[in-house]
Amino acid sequence: MTANIGLPIEFAYIVASVLFILGIKMLARPERARRGNLLSALGMLVALVASMFECCISFTWIIPGLIIGTAIGVVAARAVRMTAMPQMVAVLNGFGGIASLLVGWENYHNDPMSTTFVTVALFLAVFIGGVTFSGSMVAYAKLSERIPGKPIRFARQKVVNLAIIASILIFGTLFSTNPGAFYAYPLFILIVLLSLALGVCGVIPIGGADMPVVIALLNSYSGLAGCAVGFVILNNVLIVAGALVGASGIILTGIMCKAMNRSLPNVLFGGLQLGGTSSGETEVTGSVKPISPEDAYFVLEAARSVVIVPGYGMAVAQAQHAVRELGEILENNGAEVRYAIHPVAGRMPGHMNVLLAEADVMYEQLAEMDDVNPSMETVDVCLVIGANDVVNPAARENPSSSIYGMPIINADKAATVIVLKRSMAPGFAGIENSLFTKENARMLFGDAKATVQQLISEFKAATQ
C-alpha cells in the first residue's frame, strides 16, 4: 500500500512546498499579505493531509487532536487583542520548539540505534527545540509583564551561559557517536534539561526594547528545529518548511538588528542597559509644553503635510481606526498624510503595519523610516501617537545614551511635533525622551483613542 500511495504523497509535498514559498513571497508586499497567509495555510493543510496518509498513523489520536487543536487555534486567533499579538507569536514559537523536541524524543525512545546522521539531526532538534520553547516562554512573560521587561542579570551570567553551551555540545557529541550506549539515554535527558535552561538564561538578560529581535530569532529557531526533525523522521515537506521558516527568520532578525544599528551578538550577549540616568543616560533638561485638543486642531487644520508616527501606545489604546479617520479628514482638508513606520515600533516585527492594515489604511500611505526622514524638515506637523524610543533624538545626539546610533524617525525635525501620550513615563527602553522638551514639541496628554476622537470632533464641528 505504501508503494501505491508514495508518489501522490510526494507530489502533495511538492505542492505544499510551492505554496509555502509563494505565500512567503506574497508576505513581502502588504497588499498581498492576506493572500500569502491563505496560501501558506493551504500548503500546511495539504502537508498535514498527506502526512496523515503516509504510513502507520493511528487516527484514534490524530482526529481528536486535530479537532481540539483547530478549535483552540480559532478561538485564540479571534479572541487575542492586537496589543497581545506579540505574546501570542512568542507562545506559538515556543509550541513549535517543544513539538520538535517531543517528536525527536519519541523517535529516539522507540529507535535508539539510528544512523549517525539521524542521531545528529535528532540532537539538533532537541537542542534547538528546547532553547526555543523555554526562551519563547520567557519572551512571553516579559511581553505580558508577568516578569520585569528589563534585563535580569546575575553574577558570572555569561560564564554560566557559555558553560551550558559547552556542556550541551560535549554531551551531544558523546550521545551522537554512540546513541545505543548505556549512558546515552541519561545524556539525552541531560541535553534536554540543559537546552531548556539555556533558553531561560539566554533570554532573561535581554531588555524589552530588544524583544522584536528576539521574537524574530526565536521564530527562526523554531523553523530550524522543525527542519532537523524532518531529517529525523524523513519527512520532506517538514525539511522544506522548517528551512524556509529558519531562513526567513534569520533574514528578518538581520533587518531588525540593522534597524537598531546593532549586531546580533550585541543583542544576545549585551542587551540594552536600562534604567535612565543610572545606566549612563544624560538627564533630560527643560520643560514640556502641553497643548489642548482645541489648539492642536488649529495646528493640524493649517498643515499641508502631516506625518503620523504610530507606536505601541496606539495599539494599547486601540486607536488605529480613529487615527485612520483623522488621516482621511486631514486629506480632505488638503493635507498630504503619510504614516512613518519604524521597523521595531511596537513589540514585534510589523506590529504597526498589521494594526494600520486592520484599520484599512491605504498601503500607499505607509512610509519606511528611510523614505520619510530625508523630507522631514519640509513636514508641517509630525503627529507622534504612542511612540517613544523610535523618535528619541538621544539616539542621534547623546553618545552616552544606550540607544545611541540606533536609526530613528527624525520627528523633531518637523516644523511642529505633537506627541500624544498618557504621561511622561519612559518607553520600553526605559530612558527619557529629549523630544518632549524640544522647542517645536507639544504634548497632548490623554488616552490616544479619546484624544484623536476629540481632534476629529473639532474638525467636524468646524464644518457644521
QUIJOMO-V236077 format. One record per pair of residues at least 12 apart in sequence whose C-alpha atoms are under 6 Angstrom apart, sorted by the first residue. I is the first residue (numbers start at 0). J is the second residue. D is the distance in whole Angstrom. If there is no record, write none. Layout:
i=I j=J d=D
i=I j=J d=D
This chain:
i=8 j=49 d=5
i=12 j=46 d=6
i=12 j=236 d=5
i=15 j=42 d=4
i=15 j=45 d=6
i=15 j=46 d=6
i=18 j=38 d=6
i=18 j=39 d=6
i=18 j=42 d=5
i=19 j=39 d=5
i=19 j=42 d=6
i=22 j=35 d=4
i=22 j=36 d=6
i=22 j=38 d=5
i=22 j=39 d=5
i=82 j=314 d=5
i=82 j=315 d=6
i=85 j=346 d=6
i=85 j=347 d=6
i=86 j=139 d=5
i=86 j=142 d=6
i=89 j=135 d=5
i=89 j=139 d=6
i=92 j=218 d=5
i=92 j=221 d=6
i=93 j=131 d=6
i=93 j=132 d=4
i=93 j=135 d=5
i=95 j=221 d=5
i=96 j=128 d=4
i=96 j=131 d=5
i=96 j=132 d=5
i=96 j=221 d=5
i=97 j=128 d=6
i=97 j=132 d=5
i=99 j=128 d=6
i=99 j=224 d=6
i=99 j=225 d=6
i=100 j=124 d=6
i=100 j=125 d=4
i=100 j=128 d=5
i=103 j=121 d=6
i=111 j=179 d=6
i=112 j=179 d=6
i=117 j=231 d=5
i=118 j=175 d=5
i=119 j=175 d=6
i=120 j=227 d=5
i=121 j=231 d=6
i=124 j=224 d=5
i=124 j=227 d=5
i=124 j=228 d=6
i=126 j=194 d=5
i=127 j=224 d=5
i=128 j=224 d=5
i=129 j=194 d=5
i=129 j=195 d=5
i=130 j=194 d=5
i=130 j=195 d=5
i=130 j=198 d=4
i=131 j=217 d=6
i=133 j=195 d=5
i=133 j=198 d=5
i=133 j=199 d=6
i=134 j=198 d=4
i=134 j=199 d=5
i=134 j=202 d=6
i=148 j=207 d=5
i=149 j=206 d=5
i=149 j=207 d=6
i=150 j=204 d=4
i=150 j=205 d=5
i=150 j=206 d=5
i=151 j=203 d=5
i=151 j=204 d=5
i=152 j=204 d=5
i=167 j=190 d=6
i=205 j=270 d=5
i=206 j=270 d=6
i=206 j=271 d=6
i=207 j=427 d=6
i=208 j=427 d=5
i=208 j=428 d=5
i=211 j=346 d=6
i=211 j=347 d=4
i=211 j=348 d=6
i=212 j=252 d=6
i=212 j=255 d=6
i=215 j=248 d=6
i=215 j=252 d=5
i=216 j=252 d=6
i=218 j=248 d=6
i=219 j=244 d=6
i=219 j=245 d=4
i=219 j=248 d=4
i=219 j=249 d=6
i=222 j=241 d=4
i=222 j=244 d=5
i=222 j=245 d=4
i=223 j=241 d=5
i=223 j=245 d=5
i=225 j=241 d=5
i=226 j=238 d=4
i=226 j=241 d=4
i=226 j=242 d=6
i=259 j=405 d=5
i=260 j=405 d=5
i=273 j=429 d=5
i=274 j=429 d=6
i=275 j=430 d=5
i=280 j=399 d=6
i=280 j=400 d=5
i=283 j=433 d=6
i=285 j=436 d=6
i=286 j=436 d=5
i=287 j=435 d=6
i=287 j=436 d=5
i=288 j=441 d=5
i=288 j=442 d=6
i=289 j=441 d=6
i=289 j=442 d=4
i=289 j=443 d=6
i=290 j=441 d=6
i=290 j=442 d=6
i=290 j=443 d=5
i=292 j=454 d=6
i=296 j=454 d=6
i=302 j=379 d=6
i=303 j=334 d=4
i=304 j=334 d=5
i=304 j=335 d=5
i=304 j=378 d=5
i=304 j=379 d=5
i=305 j=336 d=5
i=305 j=380 d=5
i=305 j=381 d=6
i=306 j=336 d=6
i=306 j=337 d=5
i=306 j=338 d=6
i=306 j=381 d=5
i=307 j=338 d=5
i=307 j=381 d=6
i=307 j=382 d=5
i=307 j=383 d=6
i=308 j=338 d=6
i=308 j=339 d=5
i=308 j=383 d=5
i=308 j=384 d=6
i=309 j=384 d=5
i=309 j=386 d=6
i=310 j=344 d=6
i=310 j=345 d=6
i=310 j=385 d=5
i=310 j=386 d=4
i=311 j=345 d=5
i=311 j=385 d=6
i=312 j=385 d=4
i=313 j=384 d=6
i=313 j=385 d=5
i=316 j=447 d=6
i=316 j=448 d=6
i=318 j=448 d=4
i=319 j=358 d=6
i=320 j=358 d=5
i=325 j=455 d=6
i=337 j=364 d=5
i=338 j=364 d=6
i=338 j=365 d=5
i=338 j=366 d=6
i=339 j=366 d=5
i=339 j=367 d=6
i=340 j=367 d=5
i=341 j=368 d=6
i=368 j=408 d=6
i=372 j=409 d=6
i=375 j=412 d=6
i=375 j=413 d=5
i=376 j=412 d=5
i=376 j=413 d=5
i=378 j=413 d=5
i=379 j=414 d=5
i=380 j=415 d=5
i=380 j=416 d=6
i=381 j=416 d=5
i=382 j=417 d=5
i=383 j=418 d=5
i=384 j=419 d=5
i=385 j=420 d=6
i=387 j=426 d=5
i=388 j=426 d=6
i=389 j=407 d=5
i=390 j=407 d=5
i=390 j=408 d=5
i=391 j=432 d=5
i=391 j=434 d=6
i=415 j=439 d=5
i=416 j=440 d=5
i=417 j=440 d=6
i=417 j=441 d=5
i=417 j=442 d=6
i=418 j=442 d=5
i=418 j=443 d=6
i=419 j=443 d=5
i=419 j=444 d=6
i=420 j=444 d=5
i=420 j=445 d=6
i=421 j=444 d=5
i=421 j=445 d=5
i=421 j=446 d=6
